[in-house]
Amino acid sequence: MREKPPILMSALYGGLVMAVIGAVPGLNLINCLCCAGVMLGGAAAVFFYKKELTPDMKPLESADGMKLGALAGVFGGIIGSILTIIIMKTIGNVGGEMMLSFMETFRDKLPPESWEQMEAGMRSDEIPVYNLAIGFVLNILFGLVGGLIGYQIFKPKQQMMNVQPPMQQPPQP
């Protein structure tokens, strides 16, 4: 039985999926659904890896899904941080402006000091380092979960054994 292929390229593809979903303003709202974009990247890594497996290799295992998802999270965290910085420096804080426009309806219900502080934070073009660090850790954790979900989706199907039912004896006179 041949060895499995390396996981690096499949994890990189999954990390790219994570990074694009997480960095593009508007598209990154998918992550408001329990980090669905990050988990999708982990599952995508498993999908790409499964395509490289051949029948003469060991089958996909849950440990492969965990490794792929976590490594995709590492790549997604690094690439996503770089993409976020590039987007913020080129077109500004579009995501913050979108959030402010959504929250404009709640302006009357908040104390003025709270609104001013929130507005200043959302209009800022700077990205705090702790946001990048927290995002990096969350990408790894939810990427790992996505890898496990991807394993459940793409794992090899077990063959059903075709067993004949026992023949009934004719009644004896």
MIDO-213930 format. One record per residue (C-alpha): residue number from 1; residue in three letters; y negated, z negated, x negated. Coordinates in Angstrom, 2 decimals, padded with zeros to 5 digits, always signed. Example, Ala and Ser with C-alpha at 12.3 -4.5 7.8 and 13.67 -1.06 7.14 Angstrom:
(node 1, "Ala", (+004.50, -007.80, -012.30))
(node 2, "Ser", (+001.06, -007.14, -013.67))
END
This chain:
(node 1, "Met", (+000.00, +000.00, +000.00))
(node 2, "Arg", (-003.38, +001.02, -001.41))
(node 3, "Glu", (-006.27, -001.38, -001.90))
(node 4, "Lys", (-009.13, -001.48, +000.58))
(node 5, "Pro", (-012.35, +000.36, -000.32))
(node 6, "Pro", (-015.36, -001.60, -001.62))
(node 7, "Ile", (-017.57, -003.13, +001.06))
(node 8, "Leu", (-020.91, -002.56, -000.66))
(node 9, "Met", (-021.96, +000.78, +000.90))
(node 10, "Ser", (-020.84, -000.18, +004.42))
(node 11, "Ala", (-022.78, -003.44, +004.16))
(node 12, "Leu", (-025.81, -001.52, +002.89))
(node 13, "Tyr", (-025.69, +000.78, +005.93))
(node 14, "Gly", (-025.43, -002.22, +008.25))
(node 15, "Gly", (-028.32, -003.89, +006.40))
(node 16, "Leu", (-030.44, -000.77, +006.88))
(node 17, "Val", (-029.75, -000.91, +010.62))
(node 18, "Met", (-030.82, -004.57, +010.63))
(node 19, "Ala", (-033.92, -003.89, +008.54))
(node 20, "Val", (-035.19, -001.02, +010.66))
(node 21, "Ile", (-034.61, -002.88, +013.93))
(node 22, "Gly", (-036.27, -006.00, +012.55))
(node 23, "Ala", (-039.29, -004.37, +010.90))
(node 24, "Val", (-040.43, -001.68, +013.34))
(node 25, "Pro", (-043.00, -003.12, +015.77))
(node 26, "Gly", (-041.77, -002.93, +019.35))
(node 27, "Leu", (-038.21, -002.22, +018.31))
(node 28, "Asn", (-038.01, -005.68, +016.77))
(node 29, "Leu", (-038.25, -007.19, +020.27))
(node 30, "Ile", (-034.50, -006.48, +020.52))
(node 31, "Asn", (-034.07, -009.56, +018.32))
(node 32, "Cys", (-035.54, -011.70, +021.09))
(node 33, "Leu", (-032.13, -011.30, +022.77))
(node 34, "Cys", (-030.26, -013.78, +020.55))
(node 35, "Cys", (-030.88, -011.72, +017.41))
(node 36, "Ala", (-029.07, -008.74, +018.96))
(node 37, "Gly", (-030.50, -006.29, +016.40))
(node 38, "Val", (-029.24, -008.39, +013.51))
(node 39, "Met", (-025.79, -008.73, +015.05))
(node 40, "Leu", (-025.77, -004.98, +015.72))
(node 41, "Gly", (-026.33, -004.44, +011.99))
(node 42, "Gly", (-023.37, -006.69, +011.15))
(node 43, "Ala", (-021.17, -004.84, +013.63))
(node 44, "Ala", (-022.40, -001.50, +012.26))
(node 45, "Ala", (-021.27, -002.55, +008.78))
(node 46, "Val", (-017.77, -003.15, +010.13))
(node 47, "Phe", (-017.87, +000.20, +011.93))
(node 48, "Phe", (-018.77, +002.08, +008.74))
(node 49, "Tyr", (-016.14, +000.19, +006.77))
(node 50, "Lys", (-013.44, +000.91, +009.36))
(node 51, "Lys", (-014.18, +004.64, +008.98))
(node 52, "Glu", (-013.28, +004.39, +005.28))
(node 53, "Leu", (-009.90, +002.77, +005.88))
(node 54, "Thr", (-006.85, +005.02, +005.84))
(node 55, "Pro", (-003.43, +004.28, +007.38))
(node 56, "Asp", (-001.89, +003.57, +003.96))
(node 57, "Met", (-004.37, +000.72, +003.31))
(node 58, "Lys", (-004.19, -002.87, +004.46))
(node 59, "Pro", (-005.59, -003.23, +007.99))
(node 60, "Leu", (-009.01, -004.65, +008.78))
(node 61, "Glu", (-009.06, -008.46, +008.82))
(node 62, "Ser", (-011.49, -011.01, +010.24))
(node 63, "Ala", (-012.42, -012.05, +006.69))
(node 64, "Asp", (-013.56, -008.47, +006.08))
(node 65, "Gly", (-015.81, -008.69, +009.14))
(node 66, "Met", (-017.33, -011.95, +007.89))
(node 67, "Lys", (-017.96, -010.59, +004.41))
(node 68, "Leu", (-019.41, -007.34, +005.72))
(node 69, "Gly", (-021.70, -009.09, +008.21))
(node 70, "Ala", (-022.98, -011.65, +005.71))
(node 71, "Leu", (-023.59, -009.05, +003.00))
(node 72, "Ala", (-025.29, -006.77, +005.53))
(node 73, "Gly", (-027.50, -009.78, +006.34))
(node 74, "Val", (-028.44, -010.09, +002.67))
(node 75, "Phe", (-029.34, -006.41, +002.48))
(node 76, "Gly", (-031.08, -006.56, +005.86))
(node 77, "Gly", (-033.14, -009.55, +004.74))
(node 78, "Ile", (-034.27, -007.91, +001.50))
(node 79, "Ile", (-034.92, -004.44, +002.90))
(node 80, "Gly", (-036.42, -005.83, +006.12))
(node 81, "Ser", (-038.89, -007.98, +004.18))
(node 82, "Ile", (-039.97, -005.00, +002.10))
(node 83, "Leu", (-040.33, -002.79, +005.20))
(node 84, "Thr", (-042.28, -005.48, +007.05))
(node 85, "Ile", (-044.71, -005.86, +004.15))
(node 86, "Ile", (-045.16, -002.08, +003.90))
(node 87, "Ile", (-045.78, -001.75, +007.65))
(node 88, "Met", (-048.21, -004.68, +007.68))
(node 89, "Lys", (-050.17, -003.27, +004.74))
(node 90, "Thr", (-050.31, +000.30, +006.07))
(node 91, "Ile", (-050.89, -000.01, +009.82))
(node 92, "Gly", (-051.74, -003.69, +010.21))
(node 93, "Asn", (-050.26, -006.36, +012.40))
(node 94, "Val", (-049.32, -004.17, +015.36))
(node 95, "Gly", (-046.68, -006.64, +016.53))
(node 96, "Gly", (-049.19, -009.50, +016.62))
(node 97, "Glu", (-051.62, -007.40, +018.63))
(node 98, "Met", (-048.84, -006.49, +021.08))
(node 99, "Met", (-047.94, -010.16, +021.52))
(node 100, "Leu", (-051.57, -011.10, +022.10))
(node 101, "Ser", (-051.92, -008.45, +024.78))
(node 102, "Phe", (-048.75, -009.78, +026.48))
(node 103, "Met", (-050.02, -013.35, +026.33))
(node 104, "Glu", (-053.53, -012.56, +027.56))
(node 105, "Thr", (-052.46, -013.53, +031.09))
(node 106, "Phe", (-051.75, -017.11, +029.90))
(node 107, "Arg", (-055.13, -017.53, +028.22))
(node 108, "Asp", (-056.60, -019.54, +031.11))
(node 109, "Lys", (-053.64, -021.93, +031.15))
(node 110, "Leu", (-053.95, -022.92, +027.47))
(node 111, "Pro", (-056.53, -025.20, +025.88))
(node 112, "Pro", (-059.19, -023.13, +024.07))
(node 113, "Glu", (-058.31, -024.64, +020.66))
(node 114, "Ser", (-054.65, -023.66, +021.07))
(node 115, "Trp", (-055.57, -020.11, +022.05))
(node 116, "Glu", (-057.92, -019.73, +019.07))
(node 117, "Gln", (-055.29, -021.00, +016.64))
(node 118, "Met", (-052.62, -018.73, +018.11))
(node 119, "Glu", (-054.96, -015.74, +018.09))
(node 120, "Ala", (-055.92, -016.36, +014.44))
(node 121, "Gly", (-052.25, -016.51, +013.45))
(node 122, "Met", (-051.31, -013.37, +015.37))
(node 123, "Arg", (-054.23, -011.34, +014.06))
(node 124, "Ser", (-053.53, -012.27, +010.45))
(node 125, "Asp", (-052.25, -009.50, +008.16))
(node 126, "Glu", (-050.55, -012.00, +005.84))
(node 127, "Ile", (-046.88, -012.85, +006.03))
(node 128, "Pro", (-046.09, -016.46, +005.13))
(node 129, "Val", (-043.29, -016.79, +002.58))
(node 130, "Tyr", (-041.45, -019.28, +004.77))
(node 131, "Asn", (-041.23, -016.60, +007.52))
(node 132, "Leu", (-039.47, -014.29, +005.08))
(node 133, "Ala", (-037.15, -017.08, +003.90))
(node 134, "Ile", (-036.22, -018.13, +007.43))
(node 135, "Gly", (-035.68, -014.50, +008.42))
(node 136, "Phe", (-033.46, -014.00, +005.38))
(node 137, "Val", (-031.24, -016.97, +006.28))
(node 138, "Leu", (-031.07, -015.96, +009.95))
(node 139, "Asn", (-030.11, -012.41, +008.96))
(node 140, "Ile", (-027.16, -013.74, +006.97))
(node 141, "Leu", (-025.98, -016.11, +009.72))
(node 142, "Phe", (-026.35, -013.71, +012.64))
(node 143, "Gly", (-025.10, -010.81, +010.52))
(node 144, "Leu", (-021.93, -012.81, +009.93))
(node 145, "Val", (-021.57, -013.34, +013.69))
(node 146, "Gly", (-022.17, -009.62, +014.22))
(node 147, "Gly", (-019.48, -008.85, +011.63))
(node 148, "Leu", (-017.01, -010.99, +013.55))
(node 149, "Ile", (-017.96, -009.30, +016.81))
(node 150, "Gly", (-017.57, -005.93, +015.07))
(node 151, "Tyr", (-014.13, -007.01, +013.86))
(node 152, "Gln", (-013.11, -007.85, +017.43))
(node 153, "Ile", (-014.32, -004.46, +018.61))
(node 154, "Phe", (-012.95, -002.32, +015.78))
(node 155, "Lys", (-009.80, -004.22, +014.75))
(node 156, "Pro", (-006.54, -002.30, +014.77))
(node 157, "Lys", (-004.85, -002.38, +018.14))
(node 158, "Gln", (-001.47, -004.04, +018.13))
(node 159, "Gln", (+001.41, -001.79, +019.03))
(node 160, "Met", (+003.22, -002.72, +022.19))
(node 161, "Met", (+006.94, -002.82, +021.79))
(node 162, "Asn", (+008.70, -000.57, +024.24))
(node 163, "Val", (+011.48, -002.85, +025.44))
(node 164, "Gln", (+013.78, -001.62, +028.17))
(node 165, "Pro", (+014.29, -004.10, +031.02))
(node 166, "Pro", (+017.82, -005.40, +031.17))
(node 167, "Met", (+020.11, -003.40, +033.41))
(node 168, "Gln", (+021.28, -005.20, +036.48))
(node 169, "Gln", (+024.96, -005.48, +037.07))
(node 170, "Pro", (+026.20, -003.97, +040.29))
(node 171, "Pro", (+027.45, -006.59, +042.72))
(node 172, "Gln", (+031.14, -007.25, +042.38))
(node 173, "Pro", (+033.35, -007.00, +045.44))
END
